[in-house]
Amino acid sequence: DARNALRLENAIVSMVTIGVIGLLLDRVMLKLEQVGSLRWHFEQK
């Protein structure tokens, strides 16, 4: 029925929204990592 279809649509929209927010946060962290004064000094092996 239409009621269940609407819930599925909301769930899919929520998952996509969470994914987009995650990608945006990743990009922001990459940019912050490039700033010299904010480096976390991780060693690469």
C-alpha positions as CSV (number, residue, x, y, z in Angstrom):
1,D,0.0,0.0,0.0
2,A,1.0,3.6,-0.3
3,R,1.8,4.0,3.4
4,N,4.5,1.4,3.2
5,A,5.9,2.8,-0.1
6,L,6.3,6.3,1.5
7,R,8.2,4.8,4.4
8,L,10.6,3.0,2.0
9,E,11.2,6.3,0.2
10,N,11.9,8.1,3.4
11,A,14.4,5.4,4.4
12,I,16.2,5.6,1.0
13,V,16.4,9.4,1.2
14,S,17.8,9.2,4.7
15,M,20.5,6.7,3.7
16,V,21.5,8.9,0.7
17,T,21.5,12.0,3.0
18,I,23.8,10.2,5.5
19,G,26.1,9.2,2.7
20,V,26.4,12.7,1.3
21,I,27.1,14.1,4.8
22,G,29.8,11.5,5.2
23,L,31.4,12.4,1.9
24,L,31.3,16.1,2.8
25,L,32.9,15.5,6.2
26,D,35.6,13.5,4.5
27,R,36.4,16.3,2.1
28,V,36.5,18.8,5.0
29,M,38.9,16.6,7.0
30,L,41.1,16.2,3.9
31,K,41.3,20.0,3.5
32,L,42.0,20.5,7.2
33,E,44.7,17.9,7.1
34,Q,46.5,19.9,4.4
35,V,46.8,22.9,6.6
36,G,50.2,22.8,8.2
37,S,49.3,24.0,11.7
38,L,46.5,21.3,12.0
39,R,48.5,18.2,11.0
40,W,48.0,15.3,13.3
41,H,51.5,13.8,12.5
42,F,50.3,10.4,11.5
43,E,53.2,8.2,10.3
44,Q,52.8,6.4,7.0
45,K,54.3,3.0,6.8
